[in-house]
């Protein structure tokens, strides 16, 4: 049986697959998780080379989001 960490990482991957150009903040909002939790799982996916960052989103007044 997969660990809860693996399941949570899979949830993040599913959001990334279904929402093109989604930022970490977007994922946190969609899943109702903290940004730090999302960052942990995104970093894991990046290290496994299952995802890649493709740039930054347009600014909406604050720091531009990486997508």
Biopython code that builds the backbone (N, CA, C, O; Angstrom):
import numpy as np
from Bio.PDB.StructureBuilder import StructureBuilder

atoms = [
    (1, "UNK", "N", (0.855, -1.180, 0.000)),
    (1, "UNK", "CA", (0.000, 0.000, 0.000)),
    (1, "UNK", "C", (0.901, 1.244, 0.000)),
    (1, "UNK", "O", (1.864, 1.315, 0.763)),
    (2, "UNK", "N", (0.584, 2.221, -0.857)),
    (2, "UNK", "CA", (1.413, 3.432, -0.926)),
    (2, "UNK", "C", (1.328, 4.245, 0.369)),
    (2, "UNK", "O", (0.307, 4.245, 1.057)),
    (3, "UNK", "N", (2.421, 4.935, 0.681)),
    (3, "UNK", "CA", (2.436, 5.781, 1.873)),
    (3, "UNK", "C", (1.582, 7.027, 1.645)),
    (3, "UNK", "O", (1.250, 7.361, 0.507)),
    (4, "UNK", "N", (1.234, 7.702, 2.717)),
    (4, "UNK", "CA", (0.437, 8.918, 2.594)),
    (4, "UNK", "C", (1.205, 10.002, 1.842)),
    (4, "UNK", "O", (0.605, 10.805, 1.127)),
    (5, "UNK", "N", (2.534, 10.030, 1.999)),
    (5, "UNK", "CA", (3.355, 10.997, 1.260)),
    (5, "UNK", "C", (3.267, 10.741, -0.244)),
    (5, "UNK", "O", (3.150, 11.678, -1.033)),
    (6, "UNK", "N", (3.324, 9.479, -0.629)),
    (6, "UNK", "CA", (3.228, 9.119, -2.041)),
    (6, "UNK", "C", (1.867, 9.498, -2.601)),
    (6, "UNK", "O", (1.771, 10.000, -3.721)),
    (7, "UNK", "N", (0.829, 9.265, -1.837)),
    (7, "UNK", "CA", (-0.527, 9.602, -2.270)),
    (7, "UNK", "C", (-0.676, 11.112, -2.426)),
    (7, "UNK", "O", (-1.284, 11.580, -3.389)),
    (8, "UNK", "N", (-0.126, 11.874, -1.484)),
    (8, "UNK", "CA", (-0.213, 13.330, -1.561)),
    (8, "UNK", "C", (0.567, 13.854, -2.773)),
    (8, "UNK", "O", (0.110, 14.772, -3.455)),
    (9, "UNK", "N", (1.731, 13.276, -3.038)),
    (9, "UNK", "CA", (2.508, 13.677, -4.208)),
    (9, "UNK", "C", (1.730, 13.354, -5.478)),
    (9, "UNK", "O", (1.760, 14.129, -6.433)),
    (10, "UNK", "N", (1.041, 12.228, -5.500)),
    (10, "UNK", "CA", (0.219, 11.857, -6.658)),
    (10, "UNK", "C", (-0.915, 12.856, -6.865)),
    (10, "UNK", "O", (-1.262, 13.159, -8.007)),
    (11, "UNK", "N", (-1.498, 13.372, -5.785)),
    (11, "UNK", "CA", (-2.548, 14.389, -5.899)),
    (11, "UNK", "C", (-1.991, 15.641, -6.579)),
    (11, "UNK", "O", (-2.633, 16.220, -7.455)),
    (12, "UNK", "N", (-0.806, 16.044, -6.169)),
    (12, "UNK", "CA", (-0.176, 17.222, -6.767)),
    (12, "UNK", "C", (0.086, 16.970, -8.249)),
    (12, "UNK", "O", (-0.189, 17.836, -9.079)),
    (13, "UNK", "N", (0.609, 15.810, -8.586)),
    (13, "UNK", "CA", (0.887, 15.479, -9.980)),
    (13, "UNK", "C", (-0.400, 15.493, -10.809)),
    (13, "UNK", "O", (-0.399, 15.977, -11.941)),
    (14, "UNK", "N", (-1.474, 14.977, -10.267)),
    (14, "UNK", "CA", (-2.748, 14.981, -10.987)),
    (14, "UNK", "C", (-3.241, 16.395, -11.262)),
    (14, "UNK", "O", (-3.776, 16.661, -12.338)),
    (15, "UNK", "N", (-3.073, 17.297, -10.315)),
    (15, "UNK", "CA", (-3.463, 18.691, -10.527)),
    (15, "UNK", "C", (-2.609, 19.300, -11.631)),
    (15, "UNK", "O", (-3.129, 19.992, -12.507)),
    (16, "UNK", "N", (-1.322, 19.052, -11.596)),
    (16, "UNK", "CA", (-0.414, 19.603, -12.615)),
    (16, "UNK", "C", (-0.798, 19.073, -13.993)),
    (16, "UNK", "O", (-0.762, 19.817, -14.973)),
    (17, "UNK", "N", (-1.159, 17.820, -14.076)),
    (17, "UNK", "CA", (-1.563, 17.229, -15.369)),
    (17, "UNK", "C", (-2.857, 17.844, -15.886)),
    (17, "UNK", "O", (-3.004, 18.062, -17.089)),
    (18, "UNK", "N", (-3.783, 18.122, -14.999)),
    (18, "UNK", "CA", (-5.100, 18.590, -15.430)),
    (18, "UNK", "C", (-5.179, 20.104, -15.627)),
    (18, "UNK", "O", (-6.045, 20.586, -16.356)),
    (19, "UNK", "N", (-4.292, 20.851, -14.988)),
    (19, "UNK", "CA", (-4.314, 22.313, -15.060)),
    (19, "UNK", "C", (-3.011, 22.803, -15.675)),
    (19, "UNK", "O", (-2.002, 22.899, -14.976)),
    (20, "UNK", "N", (-3.012, 23.109, -16.950)),
    (20, "UNK", "CA", (-1.782, 23.586, -17.589)),
    (20, "UNK", "C", (-1.342, 24.916, -16.993)),
    (20, "UNK", "O", (-2.161, 25.800, -16.739)),
    (21, "UNK", "N", (-0.039, 25.043, -16.776)),
    (21, "UNK", "CA", (0.511, 26.300, -16.294)),
    (21, "UNK", "C", (0.096, 26.647, -14.884)),
    (21, "UNK", "O", (-0.080, 27.824, -14.567)),
    (22, "UNK", "N", (-0.065, 25.660, -14.034)),
    (22, "UNK", "CA", (-0.523, 25.874, -12.666)),
    (22, "UNK", "C", (0.677, 26.188, -11.763)),
    (22, "UNK", "O", (1.737, 25.575, -11.892)),
    (23, "UNK", "N", (0.501, 27.131, -10.867)),
    (23, "UNK", "CA", (1.570, 27.513, -9.938)),
    (23, "UNK", "C", (1.404, 26.748, -8.621)),
    (23, "UNK", "O", (0.386, 26.102, -8.376)),
    (24, "UNK", "N", (2.427, 26.843, -7.796)),
    (24, "UNK", "CA", (2.349, 26.218, -6.473)),
    (24, "UNK", "C", (1.197, 26.803, -5.662)),
    (24, "UNK", "O", (0.480, 26.078, -4.973)),
    (25, "UNK", "N", (1.029, 28.112, -5.750)),
    (25, "UNK", "CA", (-0.063, 28.771, -5.021)),
    (25, "UNK", "C", (-1.419, 28.276, -5.523)),
    (25, "UNK", "O", (-2.341, 28.078, -4.732)),
    (26, "UNK", "N", (-1.541, 28.076, -6.840)),
    (26, "UNK", "CA", (-2.791, 27.550, -7.403)),
    (26, "UNK", "C", (-3.071, 26.152, -6.865)),
    (26, "UNK", "O", (-4.200, 25.835, -6.491)),
    (27, "UNK", "N", (-2.037, 25.324, -6.830)),
    (27, "UNK", "CA", (-2.200, 23.954, -6.323)),
    (27, "UNK", "C", (-2.632, 23.984, -4.867)),
    (27, "UNK", "O", (-3.516, 23.228, -4.465)),
    (28, "UNK", "N", (-2.020, 24.848, -4.078)),
    (28, "UNK", "CA", (-2.384, 24.967, -2.657)),
    (28, "UNK", "C", (-3.851, 25.352, -2.508)),
    (28, "UNK", "O", (-4.554, 24.816, -1.651)),
    (29, "UNK", "N", (-4.312, 26.280, -3.342)),
    (29, "UNK", "CA", (-5.728, 26.684, -3.278)),
    (29, "UNK", "C", (-6.647, 25.549, -3.693)),
    (29, "UNK", "O", (-7.653, 25.287, -3.034)),
    (30, "UNK", "N", (-6.302, 24.871, -4.791)),
    (30, "UNK", "CA", (-7.145, 23.774, -5.293)),
    (30, "UNK", "C", (-7.264, 22.659, -4.264)),
    (30, "UNK", "O", (-8.357, 22.142, -4.034)),
    (31, "UNK", "N", (-6.159, 22.289, -3.650)),
    (31, "UNK", "CA", (-6.156, 21.174, -2.698)),
    (31, "UNK", "C", (-6.459, 21.600, -1.264)),
    (31, "UNK", "O", (-6.638, 20.757, -0.385)),
    (32, "UNK", "N", (-6.515, 22.910, -1.031)),
    (32, "UNK", "CA", (-6.714, 23.451, 0.315)),
    (32, "UNK", "C", (-5.615, 22.979, 1.259)),
    (32, "UNK", "O", (-5.871, 22.550, 2.384)),
    (33, "UNK", "N", (-4.376, 23.073, 0.761)),
    (33, "UNK", "CA", (-3.180, 22.722, 1.525)),
    (33, "UNK", "C", (-2.365, 23.974, 1.758)),
    (33, "UNK", "O", (-2.593, 24.999, 1.116)),
    (34, "UNK", "N", (-1.415, 23.895, 2.677)),
    (34, "UNK", "CA", (-0.479, 24.998, 2.874)),
    (34, "UNK", "C", (0.495, 25.042, 1.698)),
    (34, "UNK", "O", (0.755, 24.025, 1.055)),
    (35, "UNK", "N", (1.026, 26.228, 1.430)),
    (35, "UNK", "CA", (2.010, 26.348, 0.347)),
    (35, "UNK", "C", (3.242, 25.509, 0.649)),
    (35, "UNK", "O", (3.829, 24.925, -0.262)),
    (36, "UNK", "N", (3.643, 25.440, 1.920)),
    (36, "UNK", "CA", (4.842, 24.663, 2.249)),
    (36, "UNK", "C", (4.647, 23.178, 1.954)),
    (36, "UNK", "O", (5.585, 22.505, 1.525)),
    (37, "UNK", "N", (3.444, 22.663, 2.177)),
    (37, "UNK", "CA", (3.166, 21.258, 1.856)),
    (37, "UNK", "C", (3.256, 21.036, 0.353)),
    (37, "UNK", "O", (3.821, 20.040, -0.100)),
    (38, "UNK", "N", (2.702, 21.960, -0.415)),
    (38, "UNK", "CA", (2.743, 21.845, -1.874)),
    (38, "UNK", "C", (4.186, 21.912, -2.370)),
    (38, "UNK", "O", (4.594, 21.127, -3.225)),
    (39, "UNK", "N", (4.953, 22.855, -1.827)),
    (39, "UNK", "CA", (6.349, 23.006, -2.250)),
    (39, "UNK", "C", (7.115, 21.707, -2.042)),
    (39, "UNK", "O", (7.894, 21.303, -2.906)),
    (40, "UNK", "N", (6.903, 21.052, -0.914)),
    (40, "UNK", "CA", (7.587, 19.788, -0.618)),
    (40, "UNK", "C", (7.302, 18.752, -1.709)),
    (40, "UNK", "O", (8.217, 18.076, -2.179)),
    (41, "UNK", "N", (6.055, 18.632, -2.104)),
    (41, "UNK", "CA", (5.684, 17.622, -3.096)),
    (41, "UNK", "C", (6.124, 18.025, -4.499)),
    (41, "UNK", "O", (6.517, 17.167, -5.289)),
    (42, "UNK", "N", (6.065, 19.308, -4.820)),
    (42, "UNK", "CA", (6.547, 19.773, -6.120)),
    (42, "UNK", "C", (8.047, 19.536, -6.232)),
    (42, "UNK", "O", (8.530, 19.093, -7.274)),
    (43, "UNK", "N", (8.785, 19.826, -5.170)),
    (43, "UNK", "CA", (10.232, 19.588, -5.190)),
    (43, "UNK", "C", (10.537, 18.108, -5.395)),
    (43, "UNK", "O", (11.483, 17.763, -6.103)),
    (44, "UNK", "N", (9.755, 17.246, -4.789)),
    (44, "UNK", "CA", (9.943, 15.804, -4.979)),
    (44, "UNK", "C", (9.720, 15.430, -6.444)),
    (44, "UNK", "O", (10.510, 14.684, -7.023)),
    (45, "UNK", "N", (8.642, 15.947, -7.046)),
    (45, "UNK", "CA", (8.356, 15.655, -8.446)),
    (45, "UNK", "C", (9.443, 16.215, -9.366)),
    (45, "UNK", "O", (9.812, 15.579, -10.353)),
    (46, "UNK", "N", (9.950, 17.399, -9.044)),
    (46, "UNK", "CA", (11.049, 17.974, -9.823)),
    (46, "UNK", "C", (12.295, 17.100, -9.728)),
    (46, "UNK", "O", (12.971, 16.867, -10.730)),
    (47, "UNK", "N", (12.597, 16.620, -8.528)),
    (47, "UNK", "CA", (13.801, 15.789, -8.348)),
    (47, "UNK", "C", (13.676, 14.461, -9.089)),
    (47, "UNK", "O", (14.681, 13.911, -9.540)),
    (48, "UNK", "N", (12.460, 13.941, -9.221)),
    (48, "UNK", "CA", (12.228, 12.701, -9.972)),
    (48, "UNK", "C", (12.136, 12.969, -11.474)),
    (48, "UNK", "O", (12.014, 12.042, -12.275)),
    (49, "UNK", "N", (12.195, 14.241, -11.840)),
    (49, "UNK", "CA", (12.075, 14.681, -13.240)),
    (49, "UNK", "C", (10.750, 14.282, -13.870)),
    (49, "UNK", "O", (10.675, 14.010, -15.068)),
    (50, "UNK", "N", (9.699, 14.251, -13.045)),
    (50, "UNK", "CA", (8.356, 13.970, -13.553)),
    (50, "UNK", "C", (7.670, 15.245, -14.030)),
    (50, "UNK", "O", (6.728, 15.193, -14.821)),
    (51, "UNK", "N", (8.147, 16.390, -13.545)),
    (51, "UNK", "CA", (7.628, 17.684, -13.966)),
    (51, "UNK", "C", (8.812, 18.612, -14.196)),
    (51, "UNK", "O", (9.941, 18.308, -13.811)),
    (52, "UNK", "N", (8.538, 19.747, -14.828)),
    (52, "UNK", "CA", (9.564, 20.776, -14.987)),
    (52, "UNK", "C", (8.901, 22.136, -14.937)),
    (52, "UNK", "O", (7.727, 22.287, -15.274)),
    (53, "UNK", "N", (9.666, 23.117, -14.516)),
    (53, "UNK", "CA", (9.185, 24.488, -14.512)),
    (53, "UNK", "C", (9.424, 25.052, -15.904)),
    (53, "UNK", "O", (10.473, 24.829, -16.509)),
    (54, "UNK", "N", (8.445, 25.778, -16.396)),
    (54, "UNK", "CA", (8.540, 26.274, -17.764)),
    (54, "UNK", "C", (8.608, 27.792, -17.839)),
    (54, "UNK", "O", (8.694, 28.342, -18.937)),
    (55, "UNK", "N", (8.572, 28.478, -16.716)),
    (55, "UNK", "CA", (8.661, 29.929, -16.740)),
    (55, "UNK", "C", (7.943, 30.551, -15.565)),
    (55, "UNK", "O", (7.702, 29.918, -14.537)),
    (56, "UNK", "N", (7.611, 31.814, -15.755)),
    (56, "UNK", "CA", (6.886, 32.530, -14.712)),
    (56, "UNK", "C", (5.591, 33.075, -15.292)),
    (56, "UNK", "O", (5.520, 33.408, -16.475)),
    (57, "UNK", "N", (4.579, 33.161, -14.460)),
    (57, "UNK", "CA", (3.282, 33.695, -14.867)),
    (57, "UNK", "C", (3.319, 35.217, -14.802)),
    (57, "UNK", "O", (4.192, 35.802, -14.161)),
    (58, "UNK", "N", (2.379, 35.837, -15.459)),
    (58, "UNK", "CA", (2.271, 37.295, -15.403)),
    (58, "UNK", "C", (1.990, 37.721, -13.967)),
    (58, "UNK", "O", (1.282, 37.033, -13.232)),
    (59, "UNK", "N", (2.543, 38.847, -13.582)),
    (59, "UNK", "CA", (2.358, 39.359, -12.225)),
    (59, "UNK", "C", (0.945, 39.897, -12.049)),
    (59, "UNK", "O", (0.387, 40.545, -12.935)),
    (60, "UNK", "N", (0.384, 39.608, -10.877)),
    (60, "UNK", "CA", (-0.924, 40.169, -10.533)),
    (60, "UNK", "C", (-0.774, 41.177, -9.411)),
    (60, "UNK", "O", (-1.730, 41.473, -8.693)),
    (61, "UNK", "N", (0.430, 41.702, -9.267)),
    (61, "UNK", "CA", (0.690, 42.705, -8.243)),
    (61, "UNK", "C", (1.772, 42.305, -7.270)),
    (61, "UNK", "O", (2.391, 43.167, -6.644)),
    (62, "UNK", "N", (2.011, 41.029, -7.131)),
    (62, "UNK", "CA", (3.049, 40.540, -6.213)),
    (62, "UNK", "C", (4.160, 39.873, -6.988)),
    (62, "UNK", "O", (4.407, 40.196, -8.150)),
    (63, "UNK", "N", (4.811, 38.962, -6.353)),
    (63, "UNK", "CA", (5.873, 38.187, -7.000)),
    (63, "UNK", "C", (5.261, 37.325, -8.095)),
    (63, "UNK", "O", (4.175, 36.774, -7.915)),
    (64, "UNK", "N", (5.946, 37.203, -9.230)),
    (64, "UNK", "CA", (5.435, 36.376, -10.317)),
    (64, "UNK", "C", (5.565, 34.903, -9.950)),
    (64, "UNK", "O", (6.604, 34.472, -9.449)),
    (65, "UNK", "N", (4.515, 34.137, -10.198)),
    (65, "UNK", "CA", (4.478, 32.712, -9.864)),
    (65, "UNK", "C", (5.268, 31.913, -10.878)),
    (65, "UNK", "O", (5.222, 32.200, -12.074)),
    (66, "UNK", "N", (5.998, 30.903, -10.400)),
    (66, "UNK", "CA", (6.670, 29.961, -11.308)),
    (66, "UNK", "C", (5.659, 28.915, -11.708)),
    (66, "UNK", "O", (4.882, 28.442, -10.879)),
    (67, "UNK", "N", (5.667, 28.549, -12.987)),
    (67, "UNK", "CA", (4.745, 27.536, -13.497)),
    (67, "UNK", "C", (5.521, 26.425, -14.171)),
    (67, "UNK", "O", (4.925, 25.471, -14.670)),
]
sb = StructureBuilder()
sb.init_structure("model")
sb.init_model(0)
sb.init_chain("A")
sb.init_seg("    ")
for serial, (resi, resn, name, xyz) in enumerate(atoms, 1):
    if name == "N":
        sb.init_residue(resn, " ", resi, " ")
    sb.init_atom(name, np.array(xyz, "f"), 0.0, 1.0, " ", f" {name:<3s}", serial, name[0])
structure = sb.get_structure()
